[in-house]
Amino acid sequence: MILCLVYSGSAVSDQKVYRWKDKNGNWVYSDVPKKGSEKVKLSTNMLTMPATDTSILTPNPTTPAVTYKAKITAPSDQQTLRENSGSVYVSGLVTPRFANGFQVQLLLDGKPAGPKQTSASFALRDVPRGEHKLQMKVFDDKGMLVAQSAVTTFFLHRASLLNR
C-alpha cells in the first residue's frame, strides 16, 4: 500500500507541461512537447480543483406523505333512525390521528352542515324526515383537502304532522 502511494506521488512530480502559441496567438498547453514550445514550471505537485458541494444535485429522500383516511362510524350506511325531534348524532374517525390545525367538515346532502371543526363528532338538529346522505371531509392546516369519507346514507323517520 505504501509503495503505491510513493509511486503515485512520484508520477505526479514527473509530470511536465509545455506551452506554445498557435497561429491565432492563443496559448496551447499540453504534456507533449512541440517544436518551439517551452516548459511550464508548476508551482505545485498536484493540480486539483477545489471541492464543490454537489448535494443540491442529489435528490433528497423525502419523508413519505401521510395518507389520511376518514370514515363515518355512526350512523351506519343504510341505517334507519327514528327520532321525532330530528336530531341526528354523527360520529367519524380520522386515521392516523390528525395533526394540529386540521379541521373536519360534515356534509349533509352535499351541503355543509355547519362550520369546520376540530372534532369528528357532530350534532345535527331539525333534520327533515326522509333519506339523507352524509360525507365527512378533512382539511389540513392550510385548508387543503387531505381525506374524505365514503358517502353514508341514512333514513330518518319522524312522526308526520298529518298523523296527529
C-alpha positions in Angstrom: 0.0 0.0 0.0 2.8 2.4 0.9 4.6 1.6 -2.3 1.6 2.6 -4.3 1.4 6.0 -2.6 5.1 6.6 -3.1 4.8 5.6 -6.8 1.7 7.8 -7.4 3.4 10.7 -5.8 6.5 10.4 -7.9 4.4 10.1 -11.0 2.7 13.4 -10.3 6.1 15.1 -9.7 7.4 13.8 -13.0 4.6 15.4 -15.0 5.7 18.0 -17.5 3.6 20.7 -19.1 4.5 22.6 -22.3 3.0 25.7 -23.9 3.2 27.5 -27.2 1.2 29.9 -29.2 -0.9 28.7 -32.1 -1.3 30.5 -35.4 -4.0 32.8 -33.9 -1.9 33.8 -30.9 -3.7 31.7 -28.3 -1.8 29.8 -25.7 -1.9 26.0 -26.0 -0.9 23.7 -23.1 0.0 20.0 -23.5 2.0 17.3 -21.8 3.5 16.5 -25.2 6.2 19.0 -26.4 6.0 20.6 -29.8 8.7 22.4 -31.8 9.1 25.9 -30.3 7.2 25.0 -27.0 8.6 26.0 -23.6 8.4 24.0 -20.4 5.9 25.4 -17.8 7.2 25.4 -14.3 4.4 24.0 -12.0 4.2 25.6 -8.6 2.5 22.6 -7.0 2.9 18.9 -7.5 -0.8 18.3 -7.5 -3.2 20.1 -9.8 -6.6 19.8 -8.2 -9.8 21.6 -8.4 -11.4 22.8 -5.2 -14.1 20.5 -3.9 -17.6 21.7 -4.9 -20.7 21.0 -3.0 -22.9 18.9 -5.3 -25.5 17.9 -2.7 -28.2 20.1 -4.4 -27.9 17.8 -7.4 -28.7 14.7 -5.4 -32.5 14.3 -4.7 -33.2 14.3 -1.0 -35.1 11.4 0.2 -38.4 12.9 1.2 -40.4 11.7 4.1 -43.3 9.7 2.9 -46.5 11.6 2.8 -49.0 10.6 5.4 -52.2 9.2 3.9 -55.2 10.2 6.0 -58.5 8.2 5.9 -61.9 9.4 7.1 -64.8 7.2 7.9 -68.3 7.9 9.3 -68.9 5.4 12.1 -72.4 6.4 13.1 -75.0 6.3 11.8 -74.0 3.2 9.7 -74.8 3.1 6.0 -78.4 2.4 5.2 -79.4 2.7 8.9 -82.9 3.8 9.8 -83.2 6.3 12.6 -86.4 7.1 14.5 -86.2 10.5 16.1 -89.2 12.8 16.2 -87.1 15.8 17.2 -85.0 15.5 14.0 -81.7 15.3 16.0 -79.0 13.1 14.4 -75.7 12.4 16.1 -72.8 11.7 13.7 -69.5 10.2 14.7 -66.5 9.9 12.5 -63.0 8.5 12.6 -59.8 10.0 11.1 -56.7 7.9 10.9 -54.0 8.4 11.7 -54.9 11.0 14.3 -55.0 14.3 12.5 -52.4 16.9 13.2 -52.7 20.2 15.0 -54.6 22.7 12.8 -56.6 20.1 10.9 -60.4 20.6 10.6 -63.3 18.4 9.7 -66.4 19.4 7.7 -69.6 17.4 7.6 -71.8 17.5 4.5 -75.5 16.7 4.8 -77.0 16.0 1.4 -73.9 17.6 -0.3 -74.0 20.8 1.6 -72.0 21.9 4.7 -73.9 21.0 7.9 -72.1 23.7 9.8 -68.7 25.3 10.1 -65.4 23.2 10.0 -64.4 22.0 13.4 -61.6 20.2 15.2 -63.6 17.1 16.2 -65.2 14.3 14.2 -68.4 14.3 16.3 -71.4 16.3 15.1 -74.9 17.0 16.3 -77.5 17.8 13.6 -80.8 19.5 14.6 -84.1 19.6 12.8 -83.2 17.2 10.1 -86.3 16.6 8.0 -87.7 13.1 7.6 -86.6 11.0 4.6 -83.4 9.8 3.0 -80.2 11.7 3.7 -76.5 11.4 2.7 -73.5 12.2 4.9 -69.9 12.8 4.0 -67.0 13.9 6.1 -64.1 15.9 4.7 -60.7 16.5 6.5 -58.6 19.6 5.8 -55.0 20.3 6.8 -53.8 23.5 8.5 -53.5 25.2 5.0 -57.1 24.4 4.2 -56.2 21.7 1.6 -58.4 18.6 1.5 -56.4 15.6 2.8 -59.2 13.0 3.1 -62.9 12.4 2.7 -65.2 9.6 3.7 -67.4 7.5 1.6 -71.0 8.7 1.4 -73.2 7.2 4.1 -76.9 7.0 3.5 -79.4 7.0 6.4 -83.2 7.2 6.7 -84.8 9.4 9.3 -88.3 8.5 10.4 -90.3 11.2 12.2 -93.9 11.3 13.1 -95.9 13.1 10.5 -97.9 16.2 11.3 -100.6 14.7 9.2 -101.0 11.8 11.6 -101.7 13.9 14.7 
